[in-house]
Amino acid sequence: MIEEEKTYPCTDIQKDNPLRIIYFNNKLSIEIAHFLTDGKGAMLFFQDLIEEYVEEKYFSKSSRNRNFGNVDIIENKGKNENEEKIEIKDKDLIKNKKMIDFPKKKGDKIKNFENKSFLENKKKILEKNEEIFGNYDEENGVKESKYVDLYEKYMRKVSKETTIKSAFHLPIKILEKGQYHITTGEISVDNLKMESKKYKTTIGKYLLAVYFKVLLDRYSGAKNPIVIGVPVDLRKIFEEKTYRNFFINITPSVDASLGAYSLSEIITYLDNYFALKITKKEFYKSIYKAMNPMRNIVIKSVPYLIKRIFFPFIFDYYGERGYTTGFSNLGIFEIDKKYEKYLKGFRFLPPPSKRCKIKMGVISDSKKVYINFGNLTADYDIERDFFVYLRKRGIRSKIVTNYF
C-alpha cells in the first residue's frame, strides 16, 4: 500500500508487510524486508517502479490532459524487522505539487483507484518482479512463485568458512525504540575517483578503508578486532539473474591492538582480502555454512511459532555478534537517460541493528555518490570523523540529516 511517511525510516515495520511504498512531499521511497530480497534486488525493483512512474507522468499521451492517477501498487498490512530502504527525490515539479497525487483517505484506509492506465503499469511492474511477489492470478485467486533457491542450487558439501566469533562493539547507548537518525553526504563522483586512483583502488574500497581508518583511530584501544560486514552480490559471481536474495557477507577485520594503521596499509589489506575472498570456491564455503543449520533435523522439527519468537534474538546474539558495523555499497543506480532530468538524488538506508548501532550504505548516480549513515544512537562522532577525514583530503560533502 502507498502511504505517507510519518515516522523515522525503517522503524514502523509490519511483520506481514514486507514491502512499503512511501512518499513525503517530492520524495518517494520503498522499504523492503530482507526475507524478500537483498539490496541489489530492491534496487532493481525500484528502478522498474521509477521508470514506470516517470514514463506515465511525463511521457504518456494521457499525462498531457490529466494529473497522474494513483493506485495501491502493493497490498500490504502488518510489521517486519530487518528492512532496507531506498528513496529518490524528484526535482522537475511545479511548486507545491507532490511527486505523486496521492488518493484521498476514507477513515484510516486509502480508497481504491480507478486509473486503468496505471493499473496496467502496476501489472507490468508485478509481472517483471513476479519472482519476488509471485504470479497472482486474480481470477482464480492463486499465487504462484517462480522462485528458485540459488543458495540451495550452489550448496556444496565443503569445509565450513571460519569467521570471527566476537567482534568489537561500539560502546554507545542506543536511542529509544522508534528513532533512526540518518546522515547523508553527497559527494562528487569525479572527486572520489581522483582520490581513489591515487591509491590504485575503487571508490567502494576507498570509502570502506576510510571507514576502517576512522573506527581504528577512534577506538585504538579495542580489545576485539574491528569487523565490518560487507554484503557481496553473488549474481555476477555465479552469472545468475534474480530479484530474490543472493548475497553473502564477507568480514574484513583489523586488529587495533597491533598499532596504528595508515590508509595505504588498510587499502593494501582490503585489496588482498577481496582478491582471496571474492571467488566461487570461497563462496561455496560461505553458502555451506549459511545453509547447513537449515538442513539440521533438530532445527527443522522446531515449530514455526517457536522459530518466529526466538530466532530473531538468536540472530541478534550470534548473527551480528561477529560484526562491529556494516558497509553496503549498491553501486550505480542505473536508469534510462531520458528519465534522469526528472530525478534529483538518491538515498540507500541500511537496516537498523541494535548490535551494530551504526551502519553505512552507499549508492551513486552518474554525478554524485550518496554516503548514508543509519544511526540508532545520539552520538554522531563517527559520521563527523568520516566526513572531516574526506574534507582534509579536499573532498567536500553536502551534509543532510533528519535529526537537526
C-alpha positions in Angstrom: 0.0 0.0 0.0 1.2 3.5 -0.7 1.3 5.6 2.4 2.6 9.0 3.7 5.9 9.0 5.6 5.1 9.8 9.3 7.9 8.0 11.2 11.6 7.6 11.2 12.7 5.4 8.3 12.7 1.6 8.8 11.1 1.8 12.2 7.4 1.3 11.6 7.9 -2.1 10.2 4.9 -4.6 10.0 5.5 -8.3 10.2 3.1 -9.1 7.4 4.0 -6.1 5.4 7.3 -6.9 3.7 7.2 -4.0 1.2 6.0 -0.4 1.7 5.9 2.4 -0.9 6.2 5.7 1.0 6.0 9.4 0.0 6.8 12.7 1.6 6.4 15.9 -0.4 8.5 15.2 -3.5 10.3 12.1 -2.1 9.4 8.6 -3.0 10.8 5.6 -1.0 10.4 1.9 -0.7 11.1 -0.1 2.4 11.6 -3.8 1.8 12.3 -6.7 4.2 15.4 -8.8 3.8 13.5 -12.1 3.6 12.0 -10.8 0.3 15.2 -9.6 -1.4 18.6 -8.1 -0.8 19.8 -4.5 -1.5 20.5 -5.2 -5.2 17.2 -6.9 -5.7 15.4 -3.9 -4.0 17.3 -1.5 -6.3 16.3 -3.5 -9.4 12.7 -3.4 -8.4 12.9 0.3 -7.5 14.4 1.1 -11.0 11.4 -0.6 -12.6 9.0 1.3 -10.4 10.6 4.7 -11.0 10.8 4.2 -14.8 7.1 3.2 -15.0 6.1 6.2 -12.8 8.2 8.8 -14.8 7.1 7.3 -18.1 3.4 7.6 -17.1 3.8 11.1 -15.5 5.9 12.8 -18.2 5.8 10.8 -21.4 2.4 9.1 -21.8 -0.2 10.8 -24.1 -2.8 10.9 -21.3 -0.4 12.8 -19.0 -0.8 15.9 -21.1 -4.5 16.1 -20.3 -4.8 14.9 -16.7 -2.9 14.7 -13.5 -1.2 11.4 -12.7 -3.6 9.0 -11.1 -2.8 6.9 -8.0 -3.1 3.2 -7.2 -2.4 0.7 -4.5 0.7 -0.7 -6.1 1.2 -3.4 -3.5 -1.3 -4.6 -0.9 0.2 -5.0 2.5 -0.8 -4.8 6.0 1.4 -5.5 9.1 5.1 -5.3 10.8 8.6 -6.7 9.9 12.1 -6.1 11.1 15.4 -6.1 9.1 14.4 -3.7 6.3 16.4 -1.8 3.8 15.2 1.5 2.4 15.9 3.1 -0.9 14.5 6.6 -1.7 14.5 9.0 -4.6 13.8 12.7 -5.0 12.0 14.3 -8.0 13.2 17.8 -8.9 11.1 18.6 -12.0 8.0 19.6 -10.2 5.6 22.6 -10.2 5.8 24.4 -6.8 3.7 22.9 -4.0 3.0 19.8 -6.1 3.7 16.3 -4.6 5.7 13.7 -6.5 2.5 11.6 -6.7 -1.0 13.0 -6.5 -2.0 10.5 -3.8 -5.6 9.4 -3.2 -8.0 10.7 -0.6 -8.3 8.7 2.5 -11.5 7.2 3.8 -11.0 7.0 7.5 -7.6 5.4 8.0 -7.8 3.5 4.7 -6.8 4.6 1.3 -9.6 4.3 -1.2 -9.3 2.1 -4.3 -8.3 3.7 -7.6 -9.9 3.7 -11.0 -6.9 4.7 -13.1 -6.8 2.0 -15.7 -3.6 3.3 -17.3 -1.6 3.0 -14.0 -3.3 -0.3 -13.2 -1.8 -1.7 -16.4 1.6 -0.3 -15.3 1.1 -1.9 -12.0 0.7 -5.3 -13.7 3.9 -4.7 -15.8 5.9 -3.9 -12.6 4.5 -7.0 -10.8 5.0 -9.3 -13.8 8.6 -8.1 -14.2 9.1 -8.7 -10.5 7.0 -11.8 -10.1 10.0 -13.7 -8.8 9.6 -11.6 -5.6 5.9 -11.2 -5.4 4.7 -14.3 -7.1 2.4 -14.6 -10.2 -1.0 -13.7 -8.9 -4.0 -15.0 -10.9 -6.7 -12.5 -9.9 -9.5 -14.6 -11.5 -8.7 -17.8 -9.6 -7.1 -16.2 -6.5 -4.0 -18.3 -7.0 -0.5 -17.0 -6.3 2.4 -19.0 -7.8 6.1 -18.2 -7.5 8.9 -18.9 -10.0 11.4 -18.5 -7.2 14.5 -20.8 -7.4 16.6 -21.1 -4.2 20.0 -20.3 -5.6 21.7 -20.9 -2.2 20.3 -24.5 -2.4 21.4 -24.7 -6.0 25.0 -23.8 -5.3 25.4 -25.6 -2.0 28.4 -28.0 -1.9 29.5 -30.2 1.0 32.8 -28.5 1.6 34.7 -27.3 4.7 32.9 -24.5 6.7 34.1 -20.9 6.4 35.8 -19.7 9.6 34.8 -16.3 10.9 35.5 -14.2 13.9 33.1 -15.2 16.8 33.1 -11.9 18.7 34.0 -8.5 17.3 34.5 -5.2 18.9 31.1 -3.4 19.5 30.6 0.3 19.7 30.3 1.4 23.4 27.4 3.8 22.7 23.9 3.8 24.3 21.1 3.3 21.8 18.1 5.7 21.5 14.5 4.9 22.5 12.7 2.5 20.1 11.3 4.1 17.0 14.2 6.5 16.3 16.7 6.1 13.5 19.0 9.0 12.7 20.2 9.4 9.1 23.2 11.4 8.0 23.8 11.7 4.2 26.8 13.1 2.5 26.5 14.0 -1.2 29.9 13.9 -2.9 31.1 14.4 -6.5 31.9 11.2 -8.2 34.9 12.8 -10.0 36.5 14.0 -6.7 36.2 10.5 -5.2 37.6 8.9 -8.4 40.6 11.1 -8.4 41.3 10.4 -4.7 40.8 6.6 -5.0 43.1 6.5 -8.1 46.0 7.8 -6.0 45.7 4.5 -4.1 45.0 2.4 -7.3 41.7 1.2 -5.8 38.0 1.6 -6.4 35.7 4.2 -4.9 33.9 1.5 -2.8 37.1 0.1 -1.3 38.4 3.6 -0.7 35.3 4.5 1.3 35.5 1.2 3.2 39.1 1.9 4.0 38.3 5.4 5.3 35.5 3.9 7.5 38.1 1.4 8.9 40.6 4.2 9.5 38.0 6.4 11.3 37.0 3.5 13.6 40.6 2.4 14.3 41.6 6.0 15.2 38.7 6.5 17.5 38.8 3.0 19.1 42.5 2.4 19.1 42.2 0.5 22.5 39.7 -2.0 21.2 40.5 -5.5 22.6 38.5 -7.4 20.0 39.0 -6.9 16.2 37.1 -4.3 14.4 35.0 -6.2 11.8 32.9 -4.7 9.0 30.2 -6.8 7.4 30.2 -6.3 3.7 27.5 -7.9 1.6 28.7 -9.2 -1.8 26.2 -9.6 -4.7 26.6 -13.2 -5.9 24.7 -12.6 -9.2 27.8 -11.7 -11.1 30.0 -14.3 -9.5 27.6 -17.2 -10.4 26.2 -15.5 -13.6 22.6 -15.6 -12.3 19.7 -13.2 -12.8 17.4 -12.9 -9.8 15.4 -10.4 -7.9 15.5 -12.5 -4.7 18.2 -12.7 -2.1 21.5 -13.8 -3.5 24.3 -12.3 -1.4 26.9 -13.3 1.2 28.6 -11.2 3.8 32.3 -11.1 3.9 34.0 -9.8 7.0 37.2 -7.8 6.6 38.7 -7.1 10.0 41.6 -5.2 11.5 43.2 -5.8 15.0 43.6 -2.4 16.7 46.0 -3.9 19.3 48.7 -4.2 16.6 49.1 -0.4 16.5 48.1 2.5 14.2 47.3 1.8 10.6 47.8 4.2 7.7 45.1 4.5 5.0 47.6 2.9 2.5 48.0 -0.2 4.8 44.3 -0.6 5.1 43.7 -0.4 1.3 46.5 -2.9 0.7 44.9 -5.3 3.2 41.4 -4.8 1.6 42.8 -5.4 -1.9 44.4 -8.6 -0.8 41.4 -9.7 1.3 38.9 -9.1 -1.6 41.1 -11.0 -4.1 41.2 -14.0 -1.8 37.6 -14.0 -0.6 35.6 -13.0 -3.7 35.9 -16.2 -5.6 33.4 -19.1 -6.3 35.4 -21.5 -4.2 35.3 -19.3 -1.2 31.6 -18.6 -1.6 30.9 -22.3 -1.7 32.2 -22.4 1.9 30.1 -19.4 2.9 27.0 -20.9 1.3 27.6 -24.2 3.0 28.0 -22.5 6.4 24.8 -20.5 5.9 22.7 -23.4 4.6 23.9 -26.2 6.9 21.9 -25.2 10.0 18.7 -25.1 7.9 19.1 -28.7 6.9 19.6 -29.8 10.6 16.8 -32.2 11.6 16.5 -30.8 15.1 16.1 -27.2 13.8 13.6 -28.4 11.1 11.5 -30.1 13.8 11.1 -26.8 15.8 7.5 -25.4 15.3 7.3 -22.3 13.2 5.8 -20.2 16.0 8.8 -21.0 18.3 11.2 -20.1 15.5 9.4 -16.8 14.9 9.6 -15.9 18.6 13.2 -16.9 19.4 15.2 -16.9 16.1 15.4 -13.0 15.9 17.0 -13.0 19.4 19.4 -15.8 18.4 20.3 -13.9 15.2 20.9 -10.7 17.2 23.2 -12.5 19.6 25.1 -14.9 17.3 24.5 -13.5 13.8 25.7 -9.9 14.3 28.0 -10.7 17.3 30.8 -11.1 14.8 30.3 -7.6 13.3 31.3 -4.2 14.6 29.3 -2.4 11.8 28.1 -2.8 8.3 29.0 -1.3 4.9 26.7 -1.9 1.9 27.6 -0.5 -1.5 24.9 -0.8 -4.1 26.9 0.9 -6.8 25.3 3.0 -9.6 21.6 3.4 -9.7 21.2 3.0 -13.5 18.2 4.4 -15.2 17.3 5.3 -18.8 18.9 8.6 -19.7 15.6 10.2 -20.8 14.4 9.9 -17.2 17.5 11.4 -15.5 16.5 15.0 -15.6 13.4 14.3 -13.5 15.4 12.8 -10.6 17.2 14.9 -8.1 19.1 12.3 -6.0 19.1 9.0 -4.1 19.4 7.5 -0.7 20.1 4.0 0.4 19.5 3.4 4.1 20.8 0.1 5.6 18.6 -1.7 8.1 18.9 -0.6 11.7 20.7 -3.0 14.0 20.8 -2.9 17.9 24.1 -4.9 17.9 25.9 -2.8 15.3 24.2 0.5 16.2 25.6 2.4 13.2 25.7 1.2 9.6 26.7 2.7 6.3 25.0 2.5 2.9 26.4 3.8 -0.4 24.6 4.4 -3.7 25.5 6.6 -6.6 24.4 8.1 -9.9 26.4 9.4 -12.8 27.4 12.6 -11.0 27.2 12.0 -7.2 28.0 9.4 -4.6 25.5 9.4 -1.7 27.0 8.1 1.6 24.3 7.3 4.2 24.9 6.5 7.8 22.0 4.9 9.8 22.5 5.5 13.5 20.5 4.2 16.5 22.3 6.4 18.9 22.6 10.1 19.7 26.4 10.0 19.1 27.4 11.3 15.7 31.2 11.3 16.2 31.8 8.5 13.6 29.9 10.3 10.9 31.6 13.6 11.7 35.1 12.0 11.7 34.4 10.3 8.4 33.4 13.4 6.5 36.1 15.6 8.2 38.7 13.0 7.1 37.5 13.3 3.5 37.4 17.1 3.8 41.0 17.2 4.8 41.8 15.5 1.6 39.9 18.1 -0.5 36.7 16.1 -0.8 33.8 18.3 0.0 30.4 16.9 1.1 26.9 18.3 1.2 25.5 17.0 4.5 21.8 16.3 5.1 20.3 14.9 8.3 16.9 14.0 9.7 17.7 15.0 13.3 18.7 18.7 13.2 
